[in-house]
Amino acid sequence: MNLQDIISLDKKYFMNVYGDRTPVCFTHGRGVNVWDTEDNKYYDFLGGIAVNALGHCHPKLTQALKDQLDKLLHTSSLYYIESQAKLAKVLAENSCADKIFLCNSGAEANEGAIKLARIYFKKKGLPDKYEIITLKRSFHGRTLTTVAATGQEKYQKPYTPLPPGFKHVAINDINALKAALSPATCAVMMEPIQGESGVNLVDKEYMQQVKQLCDENGLLLIFDEIQTGLGRTGKLFGYRHFDVEPDIFTLAKALGGGIPIGAVCAKQQAAAAFEPGDHGTTFGGNPFACTAALAVMDTLLHDGLIENAANMGEYFKGRLLELKNKYAVIKEVRGKGLMIGMEFADEISKDIAEKLLHQGFLVGSIGTSILRFLPPLIITKEDIDKMIRALDEILE
């Protein structure tokens, strides 16, 4: 099918939740590149919104999935699943977690974390401790509960009344967090770096103060690592930048390399609150998804991708800062590893993203003034230099 036929079909049959999408349809990819229906080549600096950490059609991931297709796709969690058990082991042994629950998506992982925090206190005989404090400008998902947890009114307003039990406070303001505490508070939940709202960094001092506050008040600390986890920030998990360990953290996006899978990861004390019948899923952690995640984890841990994310992230930020010094319209460059935002003084990010698309580069535009870069962790200096040249020409 050509692009116009695909667009017509989409507009006729698909629910209009995405509006007019970027007018391009990709047919295949390899490494950091994808090709569209007209065989135009693009450099993917958005990575499926931080999903394609290994790039496109990574040979290790592709081969693992091909092999699994000939064996088994799904059985349900009524039975033991070898790849599920192995994945739980890999995630626990390489993190601060002791126990893992596998699900289908980031929103579902965050739902699981919220349920775990609440049931933890119920089983301690404290049913009135149910409120969770999150940060303004946060993003935790699109289910009703995770929309309620999200600190952005634009996502909440169409669906009110929302499930109760969430308060939102300003990022990096410990006094605001202290003021929000109440006898009903059970947990604090946050992204180590806010991705969807513009790559907003949590201060290390603030994070450590939050951890201390949770410990002093017997609260659980939950990190949403849906976007920051799995090497994106130059460390396997974002929390490792802060010398702080959460009680619960969530994963998704890059975990399956493009196959849907999420995870709730928790320390033993918190995890023990889930007992048989308290939680579950039909598809979560099935053999196919877990095989994908095992291949992703093996590649991240043994093929140098996390180190590359750290090194290329520093290089990329450095090149973007060169542009900032050259063009007054660039207000700020921020981020860690290969999770980078560029904010402009004017509302020009959508226009720049569109011009980059025409030059063969995929980036994200947040609102009207921020570009977001989330390239695959296999990105090279040569790829980055090509992007910088294109961006330089557009800004000029």
Sequence and secondary structure as in RCSB ss.txt:
>XXXX:A:sequence
MNLQDIISLDKKYFMNVYGDRTPVCFTHGRGVNVWDTEDNKYYDFLGGIAVNALGHCHPKLTQALKDQLDKLLHT
SSLYYIESQAKLAKVLAENSCADKIFLCNSGAEANEGAIKLARIYFKKKGLPDKYEIITLKRSFHGRTLTTVAAT
GQEKYQKPYTPLPPGFKHVAINDINALKAALSPATCAVMMEPIQGESGVNLVDKEYMQQVKQLCDENGLLLIFDE
IQTGLGRTGKLFGYRHFDVEPDIFTLAKALGGGIPIGAVCAKQQAAAAFEPGDHGTTFGGNPFACTAALAVMDTL
LHDGLIENAANMGEYFKGRLLELKNKYAVIKEVRGKGLMIGMEFADEISKDIAEKLLHQGFLVGSIGTSILRFLP
PLIITKEDIDKMIRALDEILE
>XXXX:A:secstr
  HHHHHHHHHHHS SSS S  S  EEEEEBTEEEETT  EEEESSHHHHT TT BS HHHHHHHHHHHTT S  
 TTS  HHHHHHHHHHHHTSS SEEEEESSHHHHHHHHHHHHHHHHHTTT TT  EEEEEBT    SSHHHHHHS
B HHHHGGG S  S EEEE TT HHHHHHH  TTEEEEEE SEETTTT EE  HHHHHHHHHHHHHHT EEEEE 
TTTTTTTTSSSSGGGGTT   SEEEE GGGGTTS  EEEEE HHHHTT  TTS   SSTT HHHHHHHHHHHHHH
HHSSHHHHHHHHHHHHHHHHHHHHHH TTEEEEEEETTEEEEEESSS HHHHHHHHHHTTEE EEETTTEEEE  
 TT  HHHHHHHHHHHHHHH 
